[in-house]
Amino acid sequence: MSLVKRILTGVAIVVALGVVSLAVALSYDARCDVAEPLADGGHTMSAIVQRCYGSSEVLKLERIAKPQIAEDQMLVKVRASSVNPADWHSMTGKPYIMRISAGYGRPSRIHQGIDFSGTIEAVGKNVTKFKVGDDVFGARGGAFGEYIAVNQSGSVAIKPANLSFEQAAAMPVAAVTALQGLRDHGHLQPGQRVLINGASGGVGTFAVQIAKSFGAEVTGVCSTRNVELVRSIGADHVIDYTKENYTQRDERYDLILDNVGNHPLLDIRRVLKPAGTYVIVGGPKHDPWIGPLIGPIKAMLLSPFVDETMLMFIANTNQDDLNVLGELARTGKIMPVIDRRYSLSQVPEAMSYLGTQRARGKVVIDIEGAGLEQQVSEL
Ligand SMILES: NC(=O)c1ccc[n+]([C@@H]2O[C@H](COP(=O)([O-])OP(=O)(O)OC[C@H]3O[C@@H](n4cnc5c(N)ncnc54)[C@H](OP(=O)(O)O)[C@@H]3O)[C@@H](O)[C@H]2O)c1
């Protein structure tokens, strides 16, 4: 064997070993850690904690230390939260590729939940934007608990007074995703035709309403049982996917916002206008390695060879967009659709329900009543 061949063989073996080692490390599920004892006399709160990856049984209601605030943070007493597919991914640790940042074997961050609404109970000495007593909503890791520490410049905004805490907690991730998908990535203009695939879910129910508020002509795709719901939130046309495949119809769209990712890209291209845009929000979850990233990877490969724009994005929950959504809610242009309500201790059930991918609008968590703040010494 020539020297070059030997070197190439050696490199191939090293690469193969590297890939196998990474695959083993990524797919390894460590056993659940045991909770560490809490410091005597420290303030505690009830929260949902996850010490390993798995199904909803890994989510436990525990007493953990109440967060302490820094000088530019606020302590929010959480009134409500809501569950998102992102929480489901954090719970299962799938697709495995996400464990590179979420933690190998077990999650590096044990306190779950993202969406919250609540009331500011204390502020750090540098906080100027908010005050004690303000009702707020936002997105921050650790929302499945009685308290959360939030940076004043983080993803937090004043809660619209016409929304309940549950309604406000339904908004952050799902509504910001819908807004950014339509406005920033889809560049939706008044009078344009937009199709929203998965119009009855968390993101879809906001997307239908936001697209209408932009003056677009909206088509929603959902199953038979959700046709009336999607129509009631403003869709001009509704396609029942159990009866018709939207990619095989004659209509053409300026923008397709896809929360489901269940059709081949070439079929989707058929129903896009020339120079139309296809925005991937979500995709099938069955592949344990890269899961919903399969569609975006295919779109990235196809995109340079076609006139249409095909892209995916990860929503960035931020204060400006929460304010935009707060204003849309205040003026009645959007109203969260709430499917089911669960208590804090029922977060595992809420996650199981979300995992069926049959939620109609949002699944919310009522945090109040979870238990009052206690001192460890009192327990
Ligand atoms: N890119 C991002 O930053 C980002 C942010 C948030 C969410 N996401 C992703 O976006 C996707 C949607 O999120 P979500 O919160 O809306 O999820 P969700 O609330 O769990 O979606 C459930 C809805 O999906 C509908 N659905 C299921 N199969 C469908 C199909 N074949 N055709 C049309 N609709 C179908 C269901 O309606 P039926 O019962 O009528 O089928 C149900 O109403 C998820 O994959 C999520 O991971 C991405």
The ligand as a Tripos MOL2 file, in Angstrom:
@<TRIPOS>MOLECULE
LIG
   48    52     1     0     0
SMALL
NO_CHARGES

@<TRIPOS>ATOM
      1 N1        -38.1090   27.1840   14.7530 N.am      1 LIG1
      2 C1        -38.4510   27.5500   15.9740 C.2       1 LIG1
      3 O1        -37.8400   28.4390   16.5830 O.2       1 LIG1
      4 C2        -39.6280   26.8910   16.6300 C.ar      1 LIG1
      5 C3        -40.2670   27.4990   17.7070 C.ar      1 LIG1
      6 C4        -41.4080   26.8990   18.2440 C.ar      1 LIG1
      7 C5        -41.8590   25.6980   17.7230 C.ar      1 LIG1
      8 N2        -41.1490   25.1120   16.7040 N.ar      1 LIG1
      9 C6        -41.6090   23.8480   16.1010 C.3       1 LIG1
     10 O2        -42.7920   24.1390   15.3820 O.3       1 LIG1
     11 C7        -43.6380   23.0080   15.3890 C.3       1 LIG1
     12 C8        -45.0180   23.4370   15.8350 C.3       1 LIG1
     13 O3        -44.9660   23.8730   17.1810 O.3       1 LIG1
     14 P1        -46.3100   24.0420   17.9840 P.3       1 LIG1
     15 O4        -45.9860   24.6420   19.2880 O.co2     1 LIG1
     16 O5        -47.3260   24.6830   17.1220 O.co2     1 LIG1
     17 O6        -46.6870   22.4850   18.1700 O.3       1 LIG1
     18 P2        -48.0550   21.8660   18.6450 P.3       1 LIG1
     19 O7        -48.8860   22.8760   19.3200 O.co2     1 LIG1
     20 O8        -47.7200   20.6180   19.3800 O.co2     1 LIG1
     21 O9        -48.7740   21.4310   17.2630 O.3       1 LIG1
     22 C9        -49.8730   20.6050   17.3690 C.3       1 LIG1
     23 C10       -50.7520   20.8540   16.1540 C.3       1 LIG1
     24 O10       -50.1140   20.2820   14.9970 O.3       1 LIG1
     25 C11       -51.1570   19.8920   14.1290 C.3       1 LIG1
     26 N3        -50.7320   18.8650   13.1940 N.ar      1 LIG1
     27 C12       -50.1890   17.6600   13.4980 C.ar      1 LIG1
     28 N4        -49.9800   16.9680   12.3520 N.ar      1 LIG1
     29 C13       -50.3910   17.7740   11.3340 C.ar      1 LIG1
     30 C14       -50.4260   17.6300    9.9080 C.ar      1 LIG1
     31 N5        -50.0170   16.5120    9.3140 N.pl3     1 LIG1
     32 N6        -50.8840   18.6660    9.1640 N.ar      1 LIG1
     33 C15       -51.3220   19.7900    9.7450 C.ar      1 LIG1
     34 N7        -51.3330   19.9840   11.0990 N.ar      1 LIG1
     35 C16       -50.8710   18.9840   11.8690 C.ar      1 LIG1
     36 C17       -52.2150   19.3430   15.0470 C.3       1 LIG1
     37 O11       -53.4630   19.4980   14.4560 O.3       1 LIG1
     38 P3        -54.3650   18.2270   14.0960 P.3       1 LIG1
     39 O12       -54.6610   17.5410   15.4050 O.co2     1 LIG1
     40 O13       -55.5140   18.8620   13.4140 O.co2     1 LIG1
     41 O14       -53.5200   17.3560   13.1910 O.co2     1 LIG1
     42 C18       -52.0990   20.1960   16.3130 C.3       1 LIG1
     43 O15       -53.0900   21.1920   16.3640 O.3       1 LIG1
     44 C19       -42.9750   21.9690   16.2940 C.3       1 LIG1
     45 O16       -42.2850   21.0510   15.4680 O.3       1 LIG1
     46 C20       -41.9840   22.7810   17.0980 C.3       1 LIG1
     47 O17       -40.8680   22.0170   17.4970 O.3       1 LIG1
     48 C21       -40.0620   25.6870   16.1470 C.ar      1 LIG1
@<TRIPOS>BOND
     1     1     2 1
     2     2     3 2
     3     2     4 1
     4     4     5 ar
     5     4    48 ar
     6     5     6 ar
     7     6     7 ar
     8     7     8 ar
     9     8     9 1
    10     8    48 ar
    11     9    10 1
    12     9    46 1
    13    10    11 1
    14    11    12 1
    15    11    44 1
    16    12    13 1
    17    13    14 1
    18    14    15 2
    19    14    16 1
    20    14    17 1
    21    17    18 1
    22    18    19 2
    23    18    20 1
    24    18    21 1
    25    21    22 1
    26    22    23 1
    27    23    24 1
    28    23    42 1
    29    24    25 1
    30    25    26 1
    31    25    36 1
    32    26    27 ar
    33    26    35 ar
    34    27    28 ar
    35    28    29 ar
    36    29    30 ar
    37    29    35 ar
    38    30    31 1
    39    30    32 ar
    40    32    33 ar
    41    33    34 ar
    42    34    35 ar
    43    36    37 1
    44    36    42 1
    45    37    38 1
    46    38    39 2
    47    38    40 1
    48    38    41 1
    49    42    43 1
    50    44    45 1
    51    44    46 1
    52    46    47 1
@<TRIPOS>SUBSTRUCTURE
     1 LIG1         1 GROUP 0 **** ****
